[in-house]
Amino acid sequence: MATDTKNDKVFVIGTRRSQLALAQAYIVRDTLAKAYPDYEFKIEAMATTGDRILNVALNKIGEKSLFTKELETALHEGRVDLVVHSLKDLPTVMEPGMVLGGVSERESPDDALVLAERHVTAKTYTTIDSLPAGAVVGTSSLRRTAQIKRKRPDLEIVSVRGNIHTRLSKLDDPANKIDALVLAAAGLTRVGLGHRISQTLDKFMLHAVSQGALGVECRENDTRVLNLLKTLDHTETRIICLCERAMMRELEGGCHVPIGVQSKLEGNTLKLNGMVASLDGKQYIEHSDQVDLDPESTLEKKEQVAEALGQGVAKKLMQLGADSILKELSTSQ
C-alpha cells in the first residue's frame, strides 16, 4: 500500500537487485501471499551503494548502511511498504521512524568453504586444512579474513566482491588463480547452489551477527504492515538475533570490524559466544555466557533479557581487551 499505489490491498516490497536479494524477497512475498490471498505483494528492486561500488573493500568505502540506505529512503518516502534485508546487513541502530517488523526463521548461520571447480573435479583438496601453503582464498569479510589468518596464516587472502554468481565465476576462472572462497552457507542454499559447499566452517569460525536470518523493516507507525509481518516472524530466531545485535551495538561494530558470534537457544537457555579479533587474527578475544528465559514471560520481556545478555558479553569482551583492538581499528581506517 505504498503511497503511490492508491490500492489498499497492494503492498510493495523493497529489495536489492541481486539474485540472492530477490530470492529472499520472494520468500517473504510468497509467505505473505499464502497467508493473505486477498492482497497483492509487488517487488520493487533497486541498487544500493554497496552494490554499485565493487572495486573498493567494504571497510574502505567509509559509509554506514552500505546495503540498506537507498531501501530505507524508499521506505521513508512511502515508495515501498516494507523492505527485506539480510539481517546481517541491517545496522543495529535503526533509522528514526523505522522498526524491525519481522524476522524469518534462520537458515544455517555458518560460513562455508567453496573450492574451485577444478579442485573439486580433480579431488585435489576437500577442506581448508588440506589447502597447501600459499593457496589463495577469496573473501570480502574482515571477520572471515581474521579467523582464516588465525587458523591458517600461511594462506593468501584476497578481496573478492560482487554477487554470488560473480564471485563463483571469478573462482572458477583459472586465470584468477583463486583456490577457494568463503561465503555464507545460507546464501548459497537460497539461490540453489548448496551443492557448491565443500565444507562448513563452524568448528573454528564464528559467524556474522544475524547471518542466515532475514529481517523485514517497515515504518513503526504502519500498523497494517506490522500486523501482516506477524505471519513470518519466528520467535526463536528473533530472540537469538536481538541478542547478537545487542552485542554488536554495544561494541559499535559493523562490517568494518572483525566481530563474530555463535548462539543457540536450548530449551529456555539462551547461549551466546562472541569474539573480536585484530585484522591479522593474532589478537583474538572471546567470551561466552548464557541466561535462562522465563517461559511464562512475555515476548517483550524475553527480548529484553536476550539483549541484556548480548550487552553483557560485549562489555566483558571490552574488559578482556577488545576495546584496544577496536580503538586501533578505528584509527587505522
Buried (B, 14 or more C-beta within 10 A) or exposed (E): BBEEBEEEEBBBBBBBEBBBBBBBBBBBBEBBBEEBEEBBBEBBBBEBBBBEBEEEBBBEBEEEBBBBBBBBBBBBEBBBBBBBBBBBBBBBEEBEEBBBBBBBBBBBBBBBBBBBBEBBEEEBBBEBEEBEEEBBBBBBBBBBBBBBBBBBEEBBBBBBBBBBEBBBEBBBEEEBEBBBBBBBBBBBBBBEBBEBBBBEBBEEBBBBBBBBBBBBBBBBEBEEBBEBBEEBBBEEBBBBBBBBBBBBBBBEBBBBBBBBBBBEBEEEEBBBBBBBBBBEBEBBBBBEBBBEBEEEEEEEEBBBBBBEBBBBBBBBBBEEEBBBBBEEBEEEE
